[in-house]
Amino acid sequence: MRNFKNATRTCVLVAIGVIFQVFVPVRCEEKEIYRGKFLGKINSYHHQVSGDVYAVDEFTFLLTEFNYDGNGADTFFWAGASNRPGPQGFIVPDEFGKTNILARYFNKDFTITLPDGKKITEIKWLAIYDLTSQNAFGDLYIPEDFEPPTIQKISQLSKRSHDVESESIEIIDAKTFRIPELVYNGAGKDTYFYVGIGPQPSSKGTKVPDEYGYLDPIRAYKRETITLELPGDITIFDIDWFSIYDVESKENYGSVIVPSGLNVPPSLVKIIPRKIALPNCYQLHKDLQVGWEVFGPQITIQLAGQIDENAYMSFGLSGAVDRSQMMGADVAVAYMDGFRGYASDYNITALSPCIKVLGQHKGVCRDDLIGGLDDNQLHTAERVDGITHITYRRTLMSADKGDREFSTEGGVYVVWALGHLDHNKEPTFHDFYPRGNIRLELSRKDKYDNCFAFTKPLGKLREPWEPNLILDRTTRTFTATLGPSGGKRGYQGLTGMTSMGLAWYINGMLAPELWMRRGLTYAFRVRGGNNPHSAETYHPLIITDEPHGGFDRLSDAAQREVRVLAGVEFLRRGQPRPLAAGPLCISRHKGKDRRLDDDFPTFKKFNRTLESTCETGEPAILEITPNTSWPDIVYYNSFTHNNMGWKIHIVDNFANGKSTPQSLPSSEVLLLTCLTLLGFQFG
């Protein structure tokens, strides 16, 4: 096993012979990439075969700088347990999992996996073998003492203070820790996951993002199993210890020594070098960093974020002078639309998307909508390798009364967020935002830079929750209340649309699909809030033929393109007036951080953690009778906000083929079919 720990230490310039007044610089070694356990170079015989081979785990080889001219007649990757390569072997699928004849390779890096669960320890050689001529064009013999890279267990966290403890920590791969049964009481002043070099934990270490990518002080843990990824290009071979460390008190609450030379799999994350070009840089989140430079009366800001193509990153000054606060904040919302970049100036006057409240815009609104000026001057914008870079300038003190001053004396509190854009390219409720206070000194004499390279995981995203369905021919009444949208596994995952943070709960279910029969009358008992002064909680229910809702936010021309089926009446001048606004009944998180919503495996488990509060008063009643003019699919939504509801399937008969929904689970479709064949009538 190569010793990466010494090879990757900080390079030092050695002045040999200072006495002789001669300075001899020693060239720094480049950091060696850990690829797994090195098995050797391929023995080359024919057709220019060459390359290095590593064992990634007990099933998988990594071939690097692999070459083959592609001129073999019937050539494959071939493995076996005989003494040397021969016809007694088996095909190893190529990097695409195919068993096709090998094509040409030129300096390629890729992995191949033994088929049918076979292990590297069960074979003696790997070859590039031609079946027709029964010749090996190149081969590699597996060392007799080979031990495949695998997950390694090390010690438990030492129990020093603040109730810190855990089971034995597992090193999953070169960049990943798993900490089983972690306990920490959360009472530290400024406490983080920390790694570093040396005999014991110290303040010279490096912060490790928590399991959600945040670099804020860590929360309390009560026997939870979490997985952490080392930041940037740091691997376990670069560190000597892992600690739960308090920066303010310089106290180690619990730690573990990381042994040298661990035989673990290489990391499967892709490391993307950072490109912040400004002298100062602050890592706001694992996937977001901000750089800045103050020159004269202006400040230049660069945001770099690992975000989706239809996502935004925002950064700006807090709405409060003594803490980080979203309400009242002055922020830039930055994103790419194709090849064009934006860094639009926004003010936050309510914790909701921008809407009109009694004729005035409130919420997260562009400055030019609320009588202000867009002071941000876009400088550069690009999206490379999944990272969006936006650079913009603005004056430290704006002439716009709604903007805040970038003070260069002392520090300023800032806010940030990552989220998705709606279909109108407006920011929706953010997916990530700061947990604590962030204070930056903009004109510090010594430049500040704690940013690190981005890492892109190769794993799959978590699956959405199972969809909620209300398919009951006896149900004629639906109760509509509000509740949290449930993160990426909730409303976003179920509907494929962005969310404003709240969603409709119909009969206690998050945005279910409904089925109704033409000619029958149904009633919605609506409790979405009836205070038109509230930008956050005024949600009359409407039914239209388009999926997004927010009818009141549309222009006159856009409103004419929407067919409103229920919930709105039009006054003499054509102005829409909602009909179904009832007293507010809303479910909220009860002592649970909404950023943890995606941890719940099902909606039912998520729903049990919510707490409902309801205002007094009778609900508003919205009665509908779908008829033959209604489309087969319509949508219930909010009059004031986008993307809070979902589909209503309008059917002629619950039993015929037209009414059997394609989205139903196969078991329910089969049940309906069987009952129909037995003579049961529906509806």
Residue, then its C-alpha position, 0 to 999 in steps of 0.5 A: m500500500r502506498n503511503f499517501k499521507n506523507a506524499t500529500r502533505t503541504c509542500v515545503l521549500v527547502a533552503i539547503g546551505v543557508i550558510f552558503q547563501v544559496f537557495v535551492p528550491v525543491r519542486c512540490e510533488e503533485k497530489e497523487i490520486y488514490r485509485g484503489k489497490f494497485l495490482g500492476k501494469i498489463n503485460s503487453y504482447h500484441h496489438q499495442v495493449s498497455g495500461d495500469v490495473y487497480a482493484v476498486d473493490e472485491f468485484t471491480f477493476l479500474l483500468t487507467e491509460f488503457n490502450y488497444d488497437g482494436n484489430g483483434a478478430d474476436t477479442f474480449f476482456w477475459a478472466g479465469a482461475s487456470n494457471r495462465p490465460g487460455p480457453q478455460g475462462f469467461i468474458v468480463p463485460d466492458e465498461f458499458g456492461k456489454t459483451n461485444i467484441l472490443a473496439r479501439y481504446f486510446n489512453k482510456d480510464f474505466t472500470i469493469t466488473l466481474p460477472d455473476g457475483k464473481k470475486i477477484t480473489e476467485i481468479k488468477w488473471l485478467a487478460i485481453y484475449d482473442l478467442t479465435s486465435q486463442n492468444a492473450f494480447g496482454d494480461l495481468y496476474i493477481p498477486e497471491d496475497f491480494e486483499p481487495p479494498t473494502i469498508q474498514k472499521i476504526s475506533q469509536l469516538s472518544k467520550r470527552s464531553h457534551d455526551v459525544e459517543s458513537e459505535s465504531i466509525e466505518i470508512i466507506d471509501a477514500k472520502t466517506f465516513r459513516i458514523p453509527e449511533l452518533v450522540y451529541n447534545g448540541a450545547g457547543k458554542d461553535t462546534y463542527f465536524y473537524v479533520g486535520i493532521g498531527p497527534q491530536p485535534s487542534s484549531k488548525g484543522t478543516k471543517v467537514p460539511d455535515e450530512y446535508g452539506y452545511l458548514d454551519p455549527i452542527r445540530a444535536y444528534k440522538r443515536e443517529t447514523i450519518t454519512l459525511e464526505l470529506p471536502g474538496d480533494i481531501t481524502i482519508f490519506d491526508i488526515d490523522w484524526f476526525s473530531i467533533y471540535d468547538v472552534e470558539s473554546k478550542e475544545n475537542y468533544g470527542s475524536v478518533i485517530v485515522p490509521s495510515g494505509l487503510n485498504v479502502p475503495p476509492s471515492l466515486v465522487k468527481i472533484i471539480p476544481r474551483k474557479i473563484a477569481l476574486p481575492n476573497c472567498y467564503q464557502l457558504h455550503k458544500d455546493l455554494q461559494v461566494g467571492w468578493e473584492v471591494f474597489g473604490p465605491q463598488i463591490t464585485i461579487q462572484l457566486a459559484g454553485q453546483i446547481d441544476e440548470n433550472a435552479y438559482m442561487s441567491f446571496g445578499l445582505s441580511g434584513a437585520v443588522d445583528r443576525s442573518q435574517m431573510m425578512g427584509a433582506d436585499v439579495a441578488v438572485a443569480y441563474m443561467d437561462g440558456f447561454r444568458g446569465y442573470a443577477s437580478d436585484y430582489n427585496i424580501t418583504a414577505l416569506s413567499p413568492c412575489i404576489k399582489v396584496l391589495g394592489q401592492h407587491k409583497g414577497v420575494c420581488r424584483d426591485d423594479l416591481i416595487g418601485g426600486l432600481d436593479d443596481n446589479q451590473l452583470h459582469t460574467a456568466e458561465r456554466v461549466d461541468g455542472i457549476t454555474h458562475i455568475t459575477y456582478r457588480r454594484t455600488l456599496m451604497s445604492a441610491d435605491k431606498g430599498d437597498r441596504e449598504f455594503s458596509t466596509e467598516g466591521g462586518v455585515y450579516v449576509v443570507w444565501a439560498l439555493g432553490h429552483l425557478d418556476h415556469n416563469k423563471e421566478p425563484t420558488f421556496h429555497d431547498f437550502y438556506p443558512r441555519g445560523n448567522i454568517r458575518l463577513e468582513l468585506s474590506r479586511k486587510d488580509k485576504y480570506d479564503n476557505c473555499f474548496a473544490f466542488t464534489k459531484p456524487l455519482g449516486k442516485l437521488r432518493e426516490p419520491w414518496e408514493p403518490n397519494l390517490i383518492l379514488d372512491r366513488t362514494t366520496r363527495t366531500f373533500t377537506a382542503t387545508l394547508g401544510p408543508s410541501g415535504g421537500k424533494r421527495g414530497y410535492q416536488g417529487l410527486t408532481g415534478m413541479t417546483s414548490m412555494g413551500l406550502a401545498w394543499y392537503i386534501n383529506g389529510m393527504l399531500a397533493p393527492e390525485l382525485w377522481m370525479r365522475r361527470g354529472l355528480t356534484y362534489a364539495f370542497r370544504v376550504r380552509g386555506g386562509n381568508n386574510p387578503h392582507s397576508a402574502e403567505t397564507y391567503h389561498p382561495l381554492i380554484i380549479t382550472d385547466e392548467p397545472h400551476g395555479g396562481f391565477d391572480r399573478l398572471s397578466d390579463a393576456a395570460q389569464r385569458e389563456v386559462r380556462v377557470l372551471a370553478g372558484v372564481e367569478f369575474l366582475r363587470r370590468g373583468q376583474p377576477r374575484p375568488l369565491a372559496a377562501g375559508p379560515l386558515c387550517i395549517s400543519r407545521h413542523k413541530g420542533k423539526d428542521r424542514r431541511l430534514d424532510d427528505d429523511f422520511p421514507t414515507f409521507k405517513k411518517f413525515n405527516r406524523t411529525l406535523e402539528s395542525t392549528c385551525e382558526t375558528g369559523e366555518p370553511a368556505i364551500l366550493e361546489i362543482t359538478p363536472n360535465t361533458s365540457w370539462p377536460d379529462i384532467v383538470y387541476y386544483n390550485s391556489f388563486t394567489h400562488n403557483n404550484m400548490g395542488w395537483k390533478i383531478h381526473i374527470v371520468d364518465n364511469f369508474a368501471n370502463g377503460k376510459s376511467t381506469p387511471q394509468s397512474l394507479p398501481s397495477s393491483e388496484v387496476l386488476l381489482l377494478t377489472c375483476l369487480t367489473l367482470l363479476g358484474f359490480q357497477f361503479g358510480 
